[in-house]
Every structure is written in C-alpha cells, then in structure tokens.
Amino acid sequence: MSNLVKTTNKPKFSVAIQSDMYKNLINQTLGDKDRATRFIASISSAVATNQALQECDAGTILSGALLGESLNLSPSPQLGQYYLVPFNDSKKGYKVAQFQLGYKGYIQLAIRSGQYKKLNVLAIKKGELIKYDPLNEEIEVNLIKDEEERENAETIGYYAMFEYTNGFRKSLYWSKSKMEKHALKYSKGYAAHKGYTFWEKDFDGMAYKTMLRQLISKWGIMSIDMQQAVEKDMATINTDGTYEYVDNEESEIIEQEEPQEETSVQDETTEKEVSMDEL
C-alpha cells in the first residue's frame, strides 16, 4: 500500500511554518504574540527531530498542533497527552499527520472541569478479580502487592471509574477478550496483524484510553474542551478547520525510529487511584 503514496508537492513544514499565512493563522488562533513565538519554536523543534513527520502535509501538522495547544496539552511522549501520528493516506496520495488524544490527555481534561473528585483506570491481573457486579457496579479485587510480580502478571481485564465532587460514582469493567474484540472491530491493521498498530505495540495503553473514552463520553461531564478533543481524536485536521477520520483500510501508520506510542512512559497514575489533588 505504501508504495502508492507519494510525498505531497506542498512546501515542507520548516518552510511553511515561516510563511505569512501560517504565522497569521497561529497568531489568530493563539491570540498572544509571545505564546505564538514559543509555539512555533516548540513545534518546529518537534518536527525537526521526527523524519516521518517532516514528510507529512504541513497543514495537518500545524492544525493538529494548534488543537493540542488550544487544549493546553503537551505533545511530549513523556507526558502522553496527545500525539501527532504520521499516516500514509492513499486516498489523498500523500502523507498526513493525525491528531491522537492519549489517555493522560483524557485525565487532564477531566480534571480541569473541576467536577471529578476521583478518576482511575488500571489493568486487572490474573488471580486478582474476585467478582464484579455490573448491576451495582461494584468490584472486589485482591491486588498483587509485589509491584514487579504484578507488572509481569497476565492481564485479564480493565477497570475504570470516576466519582464527582457531589458523590455521584460510575464504573466500568471489560474483560480482556471484550477489549480484544473491540480492537479487532475498530482497527483493520490490528485485525490483519500488520505489526505497526498501537494496539500491537501497547495493548494496555490503548485499552486504558478506550475505557476512559467509554466511561467519560457516555456518563461523564464533558467540558467544551473535552468535547472538542473527543470529536477530533483520531482525525486529520485541515487548516480551514474541517477534519476527517483516516480510513484504516486506506492508510497505514508510518514506521518511526522512536514511535510516538499512546503510553511511551507509564507512571504511577496508571496503576492507582488518581485524585484531583494529585494531578
């Protein structure tokens, strides 16, 4: 498939970002000259160190980065809030950058709403689950105490929950097999065992994101920023504000030397309850 995709004839990002058109777009979007200057320096540096992104349409890079900036999220893989992922788009005939919200981005946006007292997502390991009552949404587990043993144990399911400041609580549990079926349904690359999908590179990381998305989008309070992020997650954004979802059957992720995975660095928030005071 990739041999059908060519590099767009549009100017490279390093050239396009210095044009008056792009500078005006940045200034109008951010509304602060100093912030715009910092943004240009930051995104230029990020693209310069990523060969795959350098080959993508400059407009999709800029638009995705501006969305992340407007949401006050960082593209740093170490923070895992959002990513610009290079894709081969065979329908367009050139490479594009797709905006992808990380699971830590969901957490940050939820926290800022001021509505959430607690927010948690974690993998349940073999031997830990005693029972889960879906009617009353009550889970009983006996977590493995040794961290290294727990990390190496087989994952059998995923649990996510939130509690509002007013006491309202909602939780969700999916078995590993249910998550597997979800991945097969929504990722053609994963179903075909392509080897390059995030589901294959970091199944747990994608599962965390899926659980938070299912939980918050269906039952959570969503700020305007959260609604915008969810709506444009996994989309290619154009400079005119329009966006479209890359068809997994017609495109493929471009391999990178250091792929920007959904959970490049995991921290303690992955495996313990997250309170609003901690983040």
SULLINVEN-V251134 format. One record per pair of residues at least 12 apart in sequence whose ideal C-beta (glycine too) atoms are under 10 Angstrom apart, sorted by sequence separation. I is the first residue (numbers start at 1). J is the second residue. D is the distance in whole Angstrom. If there is no record, write none. Layout:
BEGIN
i=<I;I>
j=<J;J>
d=<D;D>
END
This chain:
BEGIN
i=<24;27;84;85;86;107;128;129;130;159;160;161;187;231;233;234;23;26;27;68;69;84;85;106;107;128;129;159;160;186;187;190;217;232;23;26;47;68;83;84;85;107;127;128;129;158;159;160;183;216;217;234;46;47;67;68;83;84;85;106;124;127;128;158;159;183;184;236;68;83;84;125;127;128;141;157;158;183;190;23;26;65;67;82;83;124;127;157;158;182;183;213;22;43;47;64;82;83;103;125;126;139;141;157;158;43;46;64;65;82;83;122;124;125;156;157;180;187;64;81;82;139;156;157;158;179;183;186;213;43;44;63;64;81;122;155;156;157;158;17;18;40;43;62;80;81;82;83;128;139;154;157;17;39;42;43;61;79;80;81;82;180;183;17;60;75;80;81;125;137;155;179;182;183;186;209;40;43;61;77;79;80;81;125;128;132;179;182;17;18;39;43;60;79;81;82;125;127;17;39;42;60;75;80;81;123;125;126;127;128;129;132;176;179;180;183;56;73;74;80;81;123;125;126;128;129;176;179;182;39;46;56;60;73;79;124;125;126;127;128;13;14;17;39;46;56;71;74;123;125;126;129;13;38;46;53;55;56;68;73;74;123;124;125;126;128;176;179;42;43;52;53;54;56;57;60;64;65;67;73;123;124;125;137;139;141;179;182;13;14;29;36;42;52;53;55;56;64;66;68;122;123;124;137;138;139;174;13;14;25;29;35;42;50;52;60;63;64;65;67;71;74;123;124;137;139;12;13;51;52;57;60;61;62;64;73;122;123;124;136;137;22;26;30;50;52;60;61;63;64;72;73;122;123;137;174;22;25;29;47;57;59;60;68;71;72;121;122;134;174;21;25;29;46;56;57;59;60;61;71;121;122;134;173;19;26;30;55;56;57;58;60;120;121;122;132;134;172;13;14;22;26;29;30;55;56;57;72;120;121;132;133;172;174;13;16;17;25;29;43;54;56;71;119;120;121;132;12;13;16;53;55;56;119;120;132;172;12;13;15;16;26;52;118;119;120;132;172;12;13;14;17;53;118;119;129;171;12;13;16;17;52;117;118;170;10;11;12;13;16;116;117;118;129;158;170;172;7;8;10;11;13;50;115;116;117;118;160;172;7;8;10;11;13;17;115;116;117;155;160;170;171;186;7;8;10;13;115;116;117;124;155;158;170;5;7;8;47;115;117;124;126;157;158;160;161;162;170;8;113;114;115;117;118;120;121;124;160;168;197;8;13;110;113;117;124;155;158;159;160;168;201;115;123;158;160;162;168;209;106;157;160;161;162;194;208;209;160;197;198;206;207;208;123;158;160;164;192;196;197;205;206;207;103;162;164;191;192;196;202;205;206;162;190;194;196;201;204;205;208;162;188;189;194;196;202;203;204;205;188;189;195;196;201;202;187;188;198;201;202;205;208;186;188;189;198;201;202;204;208;188;189;196;198;199;188;189;198;202;198;205;204;123;8;123;5;6;122;5;4;5;6;8;10;13;123;3;5;8;9;123;2;4;5;6;7;8;121;122;1;3;5;6;7;8;121;2;5;6;7;8;121;123;1;4;5;6;121;122;5;121;5;120;121;120;2;119;121;120;119;119;100;116;103;104;107;119;103;106;110;102;103;106;113;103;104;105;116;103;104;106;107;110;115;116;102;103;106;110;115;102;103;105;106;109;113;114;115;101;103;104;113;115;100;103;106;107;113;114;102;103;106;110;113;163;101;106;110;112;113;165;101;110;113;161;162;163;85;109;110;112;113;163;106;109;112;83;151;109;110;108;109;108;109;109;106;109;151;105;108;109;147;150;106;105;106;147;80;101;106;80;101;105;143;80;101;143;99;101;102;100;101;99;100;101;98;99;100;98;99;100;98;99;98;99;98;99;97;98;96;97;96;96;92;99;98;98;82;89;98;122;123;81;96;98;121;122;123;85;87;120;121;122;96;119;120;121;122;82;85;120;122;73;92;120;121;122;72;91;98;120;121;71;92;119;120;70;71;89;91;96;98;118;119;120;73;91;95;118;119;71;89;90;97;105;118;119;70;71;88;89;92;96;102;104;116;117;118;70;87;90;91;92;95;102;103;104;116;117;119;87;90;91;100;102;103;116;117;118;119;67;68;71;85;87;89;90;100;101;102;104;115;67;88;89;90;100;102;104;107;114;87;88;89;104;111;113;87;88;110;111;112;67;87;88;104;111;67;86;87;88;103;104;110;111;86;87;103;107;111;112;64;67;85;86;111;63;85;86;110;67;86;104;64;66;85;108;63;64;65;107;63;64;66;86;63;67;85;86;60;62;63;85;104;60;61;62;63;67;83;84;85;59;60;62;63;83;85;59;60;63;82;83;57;59;60;63;64;83;56;59;63;80;82;57;58;59;77;80;83;57;77;80;60;77;80;76;77;80;75;77;79;80;60;77;78;79;80;77;78;80;76;77;79;76;78;80;80;1;56;55;52;53;52;51;52;53;52;51;52;50;51;52;50;52;53;50;52;49;50;50;25;46;25;22;21;16;4;5;5;1;1;2;5;1;2;1;2;2>
j=<36;39;96;97;98;119;140;141;142;171;172;173;199;243;245;246;36;39;40;81;82;97;98;119;120;141;142;172;173;199;200;203;230;245;37;40;61;82;97;98;99;121;141;142;143;172;173;174;197;230;231;248;61;62;82;83;98;99;100;121;139;142;143;173;174;198;199;251;84;99;100;141;143;144;157;173;174;199;206;40;43;82;84;99;100;141;144;174;175;199;200;230;40;61;65;82;100;101;121;143;144;157;159;175;176;62;65;83;84;101;102;141;143;144;175;176;199;206;84;101;102;159;176;177;178;199;203;206;233;64;65;84;85;102;143;176;177;178;179;39;40;62;65;84;102;103;104;105;150;161;176;179;40;62;65;66;84;102;103;104;105;203;206;41;84;99;104;105;149;161;179;203;206;207;210;233;65;68;86;102;104;105;106;150;153;157;204;207;43;44;65;69;86;105;107;108;151;153;44;66;69;87;102;107;108;150;152;153;154;155;156;159;203;206;207;210;84;101;102;108;109;151;153;154;156;157;204;207;210;68;75;85;89;102;108;153;154;155;156;157;43;44;47;69;76;86;101;104;153;155;156;159;44;69;77;84;86;87;99;104;105;154;155;156;157;159;207;210;74;75;84;85;86;88;89;92;96;97;99;105;155;156;157;169;171;173;211;214;46;47;62;69;75;85;86;88;89;97;99;101;155;156;157;170;171;172;207;47;48;59;63;69;76;84;86;94;97;98;99;101;105;108;157;158;171;173;47;48;86;87;92;95;96;97;99;108;157;158;159;171;172;58;62;66;86;88;96;97;99;100;108;109;158;159;173;210;59;62;66;84;94;96;97;105;108;109;158;159;171;211;59;63;67;84;94;95;97;98;99;109;159;160;172;211;58;65;69;94;95;96;97;99;159;160;161;171;173;211;53;54;62;66;69;70;95;96;97;112;160;161;172;173;212;214;54;57;58;66;70;84;95;97;112;160;161;162;173;54;55;58;95;97;98;161;162;174;214;55;56;58;59;69;95;161;162;163;175;215;56;57;58;61;97;162;163;173;215;57;58;61;62;97;162;163;215;56;57;58;59;62;162;163;164;175;204;216;218;54;55;57;58;60;97;162;163;164;165;207;219;55;56;58;59;61;65;163;164;165;203;208;218;219;234;56;57;59;62;164;165;166;173;204;207;219;55;57;58;97;165;167;174;176;207;208;210;211;212;220;59;164;165;166;168;169;171;172;175;211;219;248;60;65;162;165;169;176;207;210;211;212;220;253;168;176;211;213;215;221;262;160;211;214;215;216;248;262;263;215;252;253;261;262;263;179;214;216;220;248;252;253;261;262;263;160;219;221;248;249;253;259;262;263;220;248;252;254;259;262;263;266;221;247;248;253;255;261;262;263;264;248;249;255;256;261;262;248;249;259;262;263;266;269;248;250;251;260;263;264;266;270;251;252;259;261;262;252;253;262;266;263;270;270;203;89;204;87;88;204;88;88;89;90;92;94;97;207;88;90;93;94;208;88;90;91;92;93;94;207;208;88;90;92;93;94;95;208;90;93;94;95;96;209;211;90;93;94;95;210;211;95;211;96;211;212;212;95;212;215;215;215;216;198;216;204;205;208;220;205;208;212;205;206;209;216;207;208;209;220;208;209;211;212;215;220;221;208;209;212;216;221;209;210;212;213;216;220;221;222;209;211;212;221;223;209;212;215;216;222;223;212;213;216;220;223;273;212;217;221;223;224;276;213;222;225;273;274;275;198;222;223;225;226;276;220;223;226;198;266;225;226;225;226;226;227;228;226;229;271;226;229;230;268;271;229;229;230;271;205;226;233;208;229;233;271;209;230;272;229;232;233;232;233;232;233;234;232;233;234;233;234;235;234;235;235;236;236;237;236;237;236;237;237;238;236;243;243;244;229;236;245;269;270;229;244;246;269;270;271;234;236;269;270;271;246;269;270;271;272;233;236;271;273;225;244;272;273;274;225;244;251;273;274;225;246;273;274;225;226;244;246;251;253;273;274;275;229;247;251;274;275;228;246;247;254;262;275;276;228;229;246;247;250;254;260;262;274;275;276;229;246;249;250;251;254;261;262;263;275;276;278;247;250;251;260;262;263;276;277;278;279;228;229;232;246;248;250;251;261;262;263;265;276;229;250;251;252;262;264;266;269;276;250;251;252;267;274;276;251;252;274;275;276;232;252;253;269;276;233;252;253;254;269;270;276;277;253;254;270;274;278;279;232;235;253;254;279;232;254;255;279;237;256;274;235;237;256;279;235;236;237;279;236;237;239;259;237;241;259;260;235;237;238;260;279;236;237;238;239;243;259;260;261;236;237;239;240;260;262;237;238;241;260;261;236;238;239;242;243;262;236;239;243;260;262;238;239;240;258;261;264;239;259;262;243;260;263;260;261;264;260;262;264;265;246;263;264;265;266;264;265;267;264;265;267;265;267;269;270;194;254;254;253;254;254;254;255;256;256;256;257;256;257;258;257;259;260;258;260;258;259;260;239;260;240;239;239;239;250;251;252;249;250;251;254;251;252;252;254;255>
d=<10;10;10;7;8;6;10;6;6;7;5;9;5;8;9;7;8;6;10;8;10;5;5;9;10;5;8;7;8;9;9;9;6;9;10;6;6;5;9;7;8;8;10;6;10;8;5;9;8;8;10;10;9;10;8;9;8;7;5;9;8;8;6;7;8;10;9;9;8;8;8;9;10;6;10;6;5;5;9;8;9;9;10;7;5;6;7;6;8;9;9;7;9;7;9;8;6;8;7;8;9;10;8;5;8;7;8;9;6;5;6;10;9;6;7;6;9;9;5;8;6;6;5;9;9;9;7;10;8;10;10;10;9;5;9;6;9;8;6;10;8;10;5;10;4;9;9;9;8;8;9;8;6;10;8;9;6;8;7;5;5;8;7;10;8;10;4;4;9;8;9;8;9;8;9;9;10;9;9;9;6;8;9;6;8;8;9;9;7;9;7;8;10;9;9;10;9;7;6;8;9;9;10;10;6;9;9;6;9;10;7;8;9;9;9;8;8;8;10;10;9;10;4;4;8;7;10;5;6;10;6;9;9;8;9;10;7;8;8;9;8;7;8;6;9;5;9;9;9;6;5;9;8;10;10;6;7;8;7;9;9;10;7;7;10;10;8;7;9;8;10;9;9;10;9;10;9;8;6;5;5;6;9;8;7;10;8;9;10;7;9;9;8;9;6;10;9;5;10;9;10;8;4;7;8;10;8;5;7;9;9;8;10;8;4;10;8;7;9;10;8;9;8;7;5;6;9;9;9;10;8;9;9;9;4;6;10;6;6;10;8;8;8;8;8;10;4;4;8;9;8;8;7;8;8;8;8;7;5;8;6;9;4;8;9;9;7;6;9;7;10;9;9;8;8;7;9;8;10;7;7;8;9;9;9;9;7;9;5;5;9;9;8;4;10;9;7;6;7;8;6;7;8;8;5;6;7;8;7;8;10;10;9;8;6;9;7;8;7;9;10;4;9;8;5;9;5;7;9;4;9;10;9;8;8;10;6;8;7;8;8;9;8;7;5;9;9;5;10;9;9;9;6;6;8;8;8;10;4;9;7;9;8;4;7;10;10;7;9;7;6;5;9;9;8;9;9;10;9;6;6;10;10;9;7;6;9;10;9;6;8;6;10;5;10;10;6;5;8;8;9;10;9;9;5;7;8;5;7;9;8;6;5;5;10;9;8;9;6;8;10;10;9;7;9;9;9;7;9;10;7;8;9;8;9;9;9;4;9;9;10;10;7;10;9;9;8;8;8;6;10;10;9;9;5;9;6;9;6;10;10;8;7;7;10;8;8;5;9;8;9;10;7;10;10;9;9;9;7;7;7;6;10;10;8;7;9;9;5;9;4;8;6;9;7;8;7;9;3;9;9;9;6;8;6;5;10;7;9;4;9;9;10;5;6;6;5;8;8;5;8;10;8;9;9;9;10;8;8;7;10;7;8;6;9;10;7;5;9;9;9;8;10;10;5;9;10;9;4;8;7;10;8;8;9;7;10;5;8;8;8;5;5;10;10;9;4;9;8;7;10;8;6;6;7;5;8;7;6;6;9;9;10;6;8;7;9;10;9;6;5;10;10;6;10;10;8;8;10;9;9;8;9;10;10;9;9;7;9;8;8;8;7;10;9;9;9;8;4;9;10;7;10;8;8;9;4;4;6;5;7;9;9;7;9;9;9;9;7;8;9;6;8;9;6;9;10;8;9;10;8;6;7;5;10;10;9;8;7;10;8;8;9;8;8;10;9;8;8;8;7;7;10;9;7;8;9;10;6;7;10;4;10;9;9;8;6;8;10;10;9;10;8;8;7;8;8;8;10;9;10;5;9;9;10;7;10;9;8;10;10;4;6;6;8;10;7;6;9;7;9;6;6;7;8;5;6;7;9;5;9;9;9;9;8;10;10;8;7;9;9;8;10;9;6;9;6;8;9;7;9;7;5;7;9;10;9;7;9;10;9;9;9;10;7;10;10;8;9;9;5;8;5;10;8;6;8;9;9;9;8;9;6;5;9;8;7;9;7;8;7;6;9;10;10;6;8;8;6;9;8;9;10;9;9;9;7;7;10;5;9;5;9;7;9;7;8;9;6;10;10;5;8;8;5;7;6;9;10;8;8;9;10;9;9;7;6;10;9;7;10;9;8;9;5;8;7;9;10;7;8;10;5;9;8;8;10;5;5;9;10;10;6;7;8;7;6;10;10;6;6;9;9;9;10;7;7;8;6;9;10;9;9;6;4;5;9;8;9;10;6;7;10;9;8;9;7;10;8;9;7;8;5;9;10;4;10;9;9;10;9;6;6;9;5;10;10;5;9;9;7;9;9;6;7;9;4;10;9;7;8;10;8;8;6;8;9;9;7;9;4;8;9;10;9;9;9;8;9;9;10;9;7;9;5;6;10;7;6;8;10;9;6;10;9;7;8;8;4;5;9;9;7;9;9;9;10;10;10;8;8;9;9;5;9;8;8;5;8;8;7;7;10;9;9;9;8;9;9;10;8;6;10;10;8;8;10;10;8;9;9;8;10;9;8;6;6;8;9>
END
